[in-house]
Amino acid sequence: MEATESVNAERNDLRARLEAATEKAKEVCKKLQEETVAAAKAADKAVREHPYQAIGIGFGLGLLVGVLVMRCRRD
């Protein structure tokens, strides 16, 4: 009888800890989502203010990645 009560107490403790961890994970996820939306809005604003510079940066990064990929294929 005491063993059953002990197991139930442990199970309830684990369930409470799991619920607390789940709530914390939800809060972290919501905060991360808000920060991501803010970063996306900032990036959109920067691209709209400087479209040609954004195109140039995108082209340069694409060229760099392409060169690095081709180097890796040769090896």
N, C-alpha and C positions, 0 to 999 in steps of 0.2 A: 504494500500500500504506500509506504514512504517512498519507495523507488519510483512508483508511478507519479506521485506528486512532484518528486525531484525532476523527473523527465518533463512533466508539464511546465514546471517553472522555467526550466532551461529553454524549452520550446517557445514559451511566451517571451522570454528575454531575447532570444534570437530573432523572433518575429518583430519585436519592438526595435531592435537594432537595425534590422533590414528595412523597416519602414522609415526610420530616421535617415538611413543612408540613401534610400530612394528619394526622399524629399530633398535632401541636400543635392543629389545629382540633378534633380529637376530644376532647382534654383540655379545651379552652375550652368546647365544647358540654356536656360532662359537668358542668363546674363551673357553667355557666349553668343547667343543668337542676336541679342540687342547690339553687342559690339560689332558683330559681322555686318549687320544692316548699316550701322553708322559708318563703318569703313567703306562699304560699297557706295554709300551716298557721297562720301568724300572723294572717292576715286572717280565717280561719275562727274562730280562737279569739276575736278581737276582736268578731266579729259575734255569736258565741254568748254572750259576756259582756254585750254591750249591743245586744240585738236591736232595740229601739225606736229608738234613736239611729241604727242602721244603716239602718232603714227610712226614717227622716226624711231622712238624708243622701242616700239613693238617690232618694227622691221629689224633693228639692230639685234635685239634679243633673239629673234627668230633665226637670223643669220648665224649668230654665235652658237646657238643650239644645233643648227644644221651642220656647222663645221665640226663641232665636237662629236656628233653622232657619226659623221663620215670617218673621222679619225679612229673611232672605236671599232668601226666595221673593218677597217684595213688591218687592224692588229689581230 
